[in-house]
């Protein structure tokens, strides 16, 4: 199963390292990643594969949201099919 992770907030050192460190620890593979900084605001979108991961999807959603709060960002994880449905024009 694929998921979409979005990250948004004020830029600071270590954002990618924190998020990628969590994903690696959970056995979640990053398939694609794009990030940019616009006037000191950091945005990142990741496509991840959670097929071989060790835990429940809901726990990942909660853990990533908590990680975001800990480092002052908004981090969301959605199932790829839900993300695509929400963003159809």
N, C-alpha and C positions, 0 to 999 in steps of 0.2 A: 504494500500500500504506500502511496506517495502522500506527502504532506507539504503544505506551503507555510513557511515561517516568515513573518514580517517583523521588522525591528525599526523603531522610530524613536528619536530623542535627540537631545543635545550631544554633540560629538565629544568624546573623551577617549583617552588611551585605554586600550584593552577590550573594547566591545566585542570585536570579532573573536578574540582569544577566549573570552568568557563563554560566549554562545557555542563556539566550536568545541571547547573543552567539555561542556555539558553533553553535547551531542555525541562526541567520541566516547565519553564514559558510559553512555547508554546504548552504544552499538548502532547509532543512527548514522547512515551514510549520507553525505551531502552530494547531490547529483549536479546541482547548478547553484551558483551564487552571484549576486550582483549587489554592489553597494555604491553609494555616492554620498557626498557631503555637499550640502547647499547652504551657504551662509551659516556655517557652524551647526547645522542640523544633519544628523546622521540618518540615513535610510538604507535598509538592506532587505532583500528578499532572497529566500533560499528555497530550493526544491529539495526535499529530503526523502529518502527511502526508509520507511520504518518497518518494512517487512520482517527483517531479521532481528528487530530490537527485542529487548527482554521484558518490556512492561506494557501496561495498558495505555491506550491513546490519551484517555482523560488525565492520567497522571502526568504525561508529558505536557499537556496543555497547562495544567496547574503549575508544574515545576518551572516552565518557561515564563509564565506570567510572574511568578514569585522572583525568579532571577531578574526579570526586567525591573520589578519594584526595587530590588536590592541595589541595582546599578543605575537607577533613575531613567529607565526606558520603558517603552511599551513593546512587549514581545507577545505575538500571537501565533498560534499554530492552528491550522485548519486542514481538514482532509482536502485533497486536491479536487475531488469531484464537487464538494460543497463550495470551495473557493471559485471554481470555474462557473458554477451555477449562479453565484452571487454577482459575478462580474460580467455576465452576458449583457449585451446591449440590445 
